[in-house]
Amino acid sequence: MKQYSVGNQHSNSRSLLFPLLSSQMTQLMASGNQTMVTEFLFSIFLHPQRGGLSFFIPLLLIYGFILTGNLIMFIVIQLDMALHTPMYFFISVLSFLEICYTTTTILKMLSCLISEQKSISVAGCLLQMYFFHSLGIAEGCILTAMAIDRYLAICNPLRYPAIMTPKLCIQLTVGSCFCGFLLVLPEIAWIATLPFCGSNQIHQIFCDFTPVLSLACTDTSLVVIVDAIHAVEIVASFLVIALSYIRIIMVILGMHSTEGRHKAFSTCAAHLTVFLLFFGSVAVMYLRFSATYSVFWDTAIAVTFVILAPFFNLIIYSLRNKDMKEAIGRLFHYQKRASWAGK
C-alpha cells in the first residue's frame, strides 16, 4: 500500500484569523463609554496557590503520556509496512490531531496552575476557541470515516480493497480537516466583532463559546442558531457511525465461524469505545437541556472531554491493540539491533 502523509493546516487558518482579531481590538478601543476588556481571567484558577502544584503534576504527567504516546503511534504507523492499511492510517491521523487538540488547551491550564498570571488575551482566547473546535470537528469527521471503513471491510469485504484506496483515505482526511477548520471560522469571525465590557472572568478551564459570549455587552441571540447548526453536525456524525455499527453487528452475528465473529468484534471494539467516549462527552457538554450547569459539573465535564477522553483513547488504540504493541516491539527491537551493529 502507498505511503500516506498528513498535512498541517494551521498556518492558513492563522492568516485568516489575525486580521479579524485586530478589527475586534480596534472596535473595543472605539467604544469610549465602556471599559475595554483586553484579557479574560480563568476564575477556576483564581484560588490559593497551595493547591496548584498538586493538580499541576498529575496533569503534566497525563499530557506527557498523551503527547509521547500519540507521537510514538504516529511514527510507528508511518514506518511499519504491516500497518499501512486504511484503518491504521486513520488512527495515525487521529494521533496527530490528538497532539494538536490537547496542546491547544492543556498547556494554558498548566501555565495557570503554577503561574500568578491566570489570564489570556482576547486574541489568544479566540485562537484557542478556534483551534479547539476545529480540531474537535476534524476528529469527529475522522471517526466517521473510520466507521465507514469498518462497515466496508466487514459488510462488503470483496470490494473493500477497490473502494478504500490510499487516494480515498487521503481525500477523506483532507475533507475532514477542511470541514473542521472552515466550519468554525464564521462563528469566530462573528465573536471577533463583539464588544466585551464589564466582567472579564471566564467560569471554565479554557475558552469556549458559551462562557465567552456571556461576557459580551451586546445581543448574542444569534448564537442559538449557530449552536443549532453545530448540534445538527454532531447528530449527523453520530447517526452515520451508529447506523454503520448496527449494520456491522448484524453481519457479525450472522457469521457461522466463532473465530471470525471474535476477530470482527475485536477489530471494531476499540473504535466503538472511542466513538462512545468522544460523542458521549460532546453530547453532555454541548447538547444540553439546561442552559447552564453548576461550575463544578461544567468543570468536571470539561476535564472529561479535554483530558480524560484523549488519555483513554491512547490506551485503547495502543496498549489494548495487539497489532500496535507488536509493531512498537518490532521498532524498538530493530533500533536495538542497529545500535549493537554500530558498536
N, C-alpha and C positions, 0 to 999 in steps of 0.2 A: 504494500500500500504506500501511496505517496506520503512524503513528509508534510506535516501540517505546520502552520505558523499562526501566531496570534498577533494582531495589530494593536497599537496603542493609539487611542483617540483623544487623549487628554489635551494635547496642545491645541487642536482646532477648537475644542469647547472653550478653552480659556480665552482665546482670541475673540470669541463672540461675547463672553461674559464681562470682560473688563470694561468695555465702553458703557454697558448697562449699569455697572456698579458706579462708574464715575458720574453718570447722569443722575443716579439716585442721591449721591452725596451733594451734587450741585443743587438739587431741589430742596434738600434739607437745609442748606445754608440760606436759601432764599426765603424760607419761612421765618421771618423775623420775630413774630409774636409767639413762637413756640420754642421750647427748649430742644436744641438739636441733640439727637442721640447718635453718638459716634461708635459706641460699642455696647454689647449686651453682656450681662453678668449671669453666670450659671448659679442660680440660687441653691441648687443641690449641694454645691461645693463650698458655700459660704458658711460653713460650720467650723468649730475649733480645729486647729491643725493637728491635734494629737491623734486623731483617728485616720489622718490622711495616709500615713505610711502603711498602716495595716491593710488598707484597700489597694494601695499602690503596688505592693509586692505581688499579691496574687494576680492582679490584672496584668502586670508586666510579664509574669510567667505564662499566663494564658496567651497574651499577644505574641510572645516569643515562640510559643508552641505553634500557634496558628501560622505565623509568618514562616518559620523554618519548615514545618510540615508541608505546607502548600507549595513552598519553593522546591522542596525535595520531590514531591509528587510531580510537579510540572516538569522538572528536569528529567526524572526517570522515564516519564511517558514519552518525552521527546527523544531520548537516547535508546530506549529498549524497543527493538523492532517487533517483539511479540505483542506490544501494547499499541501498535499502530492500527487501531480499529476505531470505528466511529464512536463507540461508547467511551473509550478512554480518551479520545480526542476531546469530547465534550467535558469529561472530567478534568482534563488539563486546563481547558478554558475556564471552568468553574473555579479551579485552584487559583488561576491568575486573577480572576475577578474578586475572589475572597481576600486576597492580599491587599488589593486596592480598596476594597469595601471596608475592611476593618481598620486600615490605616487612616481612612478619612475621619473616623470618629474616635478611635481608641487613643491615638497619640495626643489629642487635645485633652481627653479625660485624664491621662497620665500626667500631663503638664499641670492641670488644675488641682490634682491631688497633692502635689508636693510644692507647687509654686504659690506665692502670695497673690499672684495675678489670676483671678478666676473669670476673666473676661475674654471676649472675642470681638473683633471689629465687625461692623455691619457687613463690609465686603467679604470678610472671612466667613461670616455666618452664611451668607448667600452662597458662597462657593461650597461650603460644607454641605448645605442642603442639596445643592445641585448634584454633586458627585455621589452623595449618599443615595439619593433616589434614582439617579441614572444607573448606577452600578446595581442597585437592587432590582430595577426593572429588567436590566440585561440578564441578571441571574435567573429571574423568573422565566424569561424567554428561553434561556439555555435549558432549564429544567423541562420546559415544554418540548423543546427539540429532542431531549433525551427520552421523554415519554413516547414520542413518535418513533424514535429509533428502536426502542424496545418493542413497540407494537409491530413494526415491520419485521423485526428479527424473529419474533415468536409466532405472529399470526400469518406472515407471508414470507417464510424463510427462503423459498426458491428464488423469489425476485429481489430479496433484500440486497445482495451484493450489487445488483444492477441499479437499484434505486438509490441507496445510501452510499454514494460515491464520495471520494475526498473533496471533489468540487462542490457538491451539495452541502457537505459538512461545513466548509469554509463560508459558503453563501449564507447558511443558517446562522453562523456565528457573527458574520458581519451585519446581517439583518438584525440580530438580537442587540448588538452594540449600538447600531444606528437608531433603533427604536428607543433604547434606554436614554441615549444622550440627546435625542431630539424631542421626545415627548415631554420632558420636564422643562425644557427651555422656555416655552411661553409662560408658564407659571412663575418661574424665577424672574423672567423679564418684567412681569406684572408686579411682583413683590418689590423689585428694584425701584419702581416708580412711586412706592407708597412712602408717605412721611411717617417717621417714628418719633414720638414725643412722650413725655411723662415717664412712667416706669420703664426701666430697661432690664428687668430681671426675667430670665427665661427659666420656667419651672420644669426643666428637663435636663438630661445629662448630655445632650447635643442639640444642635439647631434643627428644628423640624417645623413644618408648615404651621400647624395649629398654634404652638406656643409663640412663634414669631408674629403671626398675624394678629394675635390677641393684643400685641403691643402697638399696633398701627393706630394712629389717631385719625382714621377715616373709615368709610364704609367698606367692609371686606366681605359683603354677602356674596360676591361673585365666586368666592372660594367654594361655596356649596356646589356650584355647577362643576367646577374643576374636580372636586372630590368625587362627585358622582361619575365623572369620566374615568378617574383612576379606579373606582370601585368596579366599573364595568370591565376594565382591563384585567383586574385581579380575578374576577369571577370567570371571565372568558378563559384565562390560562388555567384556572382550577378545573373548569369543566372539560377542557381538552385533555388534561392529564388524567382526570378521574375517569372519563369515558374510555380512554385508551387502556387504563388498567382494569377496568371492569371487563373489557373485551379480552385482555391478556389472561386474566384469571379464569375466564370461561374456557379459553383454549387450553390452558394448563390443566384444568380439572378434567378436560376431555381426553388427555393423554393416557395411553394404556400403560406406558412404562413408568414405574415408580421412580427409577433413576432419572428419567427425563423430566418428570414433574419436579423432583427435588432440585435439579440443576437449574431449571427455568425459574423456580421460585427464588432460589438463592441469588440468581443474577439480577432479579428485579427488586428484591427486598431492600437492598441498600438505597436505590433511587427512590423507592416508595417511602422509605423512612425519612429521607432528606426532604422529599416533597411535602410530607405531612408536617415536618418541623418548620419548614420555611413558610408555607402558606398558612399554617396554623397560627404562627406568630404574627404574620402580616394581617390576618383576619382579626385577631384580637386587638392589634394596635390601630388599625385604620378602618375596619368595618364595624363601627361601634353603634349600639343602640342608644347609648348615652353620650352626650356631647363631651363630658369630662369624667375622669376617674379621680380618685384621690392622688396626691403626689406620690404616695408610697406605691400604689398599683401602677401608676404611669411609669415610675422608675423601674419597678420590677419587670414590667412588660418590655421596656426599652432594653434592659440588661439581657433579657432572654433573646430578643431579636438581634441585638448588635454584637453581643459577646458569646453567649452560650450556643446559639444556633451555628455560627461558624466553627466553634470549638468541637461540637459533636459531629458536624459534617465531616471534618477532617478525620476523626476517629472512625466513622462509618466507612469512608472511602479508602482508608489506608490500613489501620490496624485490624479492621474487620474484613479486609479484602485479601483473599489468598493470592490472587494473581499479582496484586500490587506488592505484597510482602515478599513474594518470590523475586519480583523484578528489582526491588530495593536490595535484596540479598545478593542478587547477581551483580549489581552495580558496585556494591562495596567489596565483593569478592574480587571483581576484576581490578578495582583500584588497588587492593592489597597486593594482588599478584604483580601488577605493574610496578608498584613501589619496590617489591622484592627484586624484580628483574633489573631495576635500575641501580641496585646496590652492588 
